[in-house]
Amino acid sequence: MQLTYSFPGATREPGPLPTGFRFLSRRGLLGSGGAVFSAAADGLRRWDMFRAAGLRVRGAPAVAEGADVAVGLGAGPVRLWAPCRVVWVVDEPDRYGFGYGTLPGHPACGEEAFLVEREADGRVWFEVRAISRAATWYARLGGPATRSAQRWTAGRYLRGLRRLVDARTTGTGGVSPV
């Protein structure tokens, strides 16, 4: 399967938007220190952030460039699966993240990125970036509600990663693979 858009890597360093696409960014503080950074990076690397946000994940066991994954929202037979491919990964001492792009069957068209960064003062930040537009009739029909759902989901990612990091750094557990 091929990506459903023509600008892979655009979320790595966002620039001018392609015509018809919208940009979303959500950033939040996770905590401070090496343990927080390691827990957050590991939570992204193994897709646990998605599970902590209440989503299902199927596909590659870990993030790797070229890996395909599908993220599911909903319950049982009413689950909407969104297939994606990892198009870039950054793995540095103070920065970890990746971007994945939409594949056929995804309700949106574009790319989403998830980045954890530790600043010089030790603070650890998480950011979600997306460049997208509706790709299906039902996403287009949703209009502003679809964009609100995307912002809501980005907030779920942030809250989920915060819970996951807290659980892993305080020794109270984490998210089990589903």
PALOTI-525833 format. One record per residue (C-alpha): x, y, z. Coordinates in pm, whole numbers, padded with zeros to 5 digits, always signed. Example, Ala and Ser with C-alpha at 12.3 -4.5 7.8 and 13.67 -1.06 7.14 Angstrom:
<atoms>
+01230-00450+00780+01367-00106+00714
</atoms>
This chain:
<atoms>
+00000+00000+00000+00113+00352-00071+00072+00660+00147-00239+00864+00072-00050+01194+00056+00259+01324-00126+00468+01498+00143+00615+01233+00379+00825+01384+00657+00634+01712+00668+00564+01684+01043+00934+01649+01125+00994+02021+01072+00660+02176+00970+00669+02439+00700+00411+02576+00458+00096+02366+00447-00011+02191+00130-00335+02329-00013-00644+02200+00167-00458+02067+00473-00476+02188+00833-00207+02191+01100-00262+02080+01460-00013+02103+01744-00064+02004+02108+00223+02029+02355+00238+01952+02725+00485+01907+03009+00537+01548+03127+00776+01616+03415+01148+01645+03461+01455+01424+03449+01605+01125+03279+01356+00872+03416+01063+01074+03280+01230+01106+02939+01315+00733+02924+00964+00628+03029+00804+00861+02773+01034+00755+02489+00975+00388+02569+00600+00450+02584+00612+00590+02231+00856+00330+02098+00631+00038+02200+00296+00206+02109+00198+00208+02479+00099+00576+02463-00185+00480+02228-00304+00207+02464-00281+00448+02760-00505+00683+02559-00766+00407+02529-00691+00297+02173-00610-00046+02029-00297-00109+01825-00221-00386+01580+00079-00435+01357+00449-00386+01425+00550-00453+01789+00768-00142+01798+00816+00182+01607+01055+00152+01313+01076+00345+00989+00862+00165+00731+00657-00024+00992+00282-00046+00935+00038-00011+01223-00336+00032+01263-00481+00229+01552-00838+00151+01653-01092+00369+01830-01426+00235+01947-01548-00093+02087-01595-00440+01942-01748-00436+01594-01791-00057+01613-01414-00002+01612-01273+00230+01345-00923+00123+01235-00682+00384+01100-00392+00226+00907-00060+00415+00902+00307+00372+00811+00599+00515+01010+00776+00755+00774+01045+00895+01004+01201+00830+01344+01429+01049+01555+01619+00876+01836+01866+01109+02009+01983+01137+02372+01728+01413+02449+01473+01368+02172+01264+01071+02062+00974+01056+01827+00828+00951+01499+00584+01051+01232+00340+00822+01060+00146+00874+00744-00198+00761+00642-00260+00454+00429-00575+00366+00230-00867+00308+00467-00768+00584+00712-01047+00842+00761-00791+01123+00726-00519+01198+00476-00185+01327+00601+00073+01277+00870+00090+01282+01249+00400+01310+01469+00468+01228+01833+00777+01383+01994+00929+01370+02342+01203+01622+02415+01416+01687+02724+01536+02046+02755+01867+02154+02910+01692+02229+03242+01562+01869+03253+01197+01943+03171+01042+01681+02943+00780+01787+02689+00550+01587+02463+00415+01726+02138+00163+01594+01888+00169+01749+01540-00064+01672+01252-00102+01789+00896-00426+01648+00762-00754+01673+00581-01060+01449+00571-01028+01150+00338-01363+00973+00371-01719+01088+00315-01802+01056+00685-01494+01257+00792-01581+01530+00539-01943+01526+00652-01825+01582+01011-01655+01911+00916-01573+02108+01232-01673+01813+01452-01406+01600+01282-01142+01864+01357-01264+01884+01717-01232+01506+01744-00872+01530+01624-00792+01793+01890-00968+01579+02152-00763+01274+02048-00438+01474+02073-00540+01564+02428-00604+01194+02502-00252+01115+02379-00104+01374+02614-00308+01259+02915-00236+00895+02836+00139+00950+02812+00134+01150+03137-00042+00860+03316+00196+00608+03162+00508+00807+03261+00373+00862+03612+00301+00490+03654+00643+00387+03526+00843+00643+03723+00661+00585+04051+00670+00207+04024+00293+00167+04007+00296-00021+03677+00215+00078+03326+00000-00019+03035-00015-00382+02934-00001-00461+02563-00349-00527+02424
</atoms>
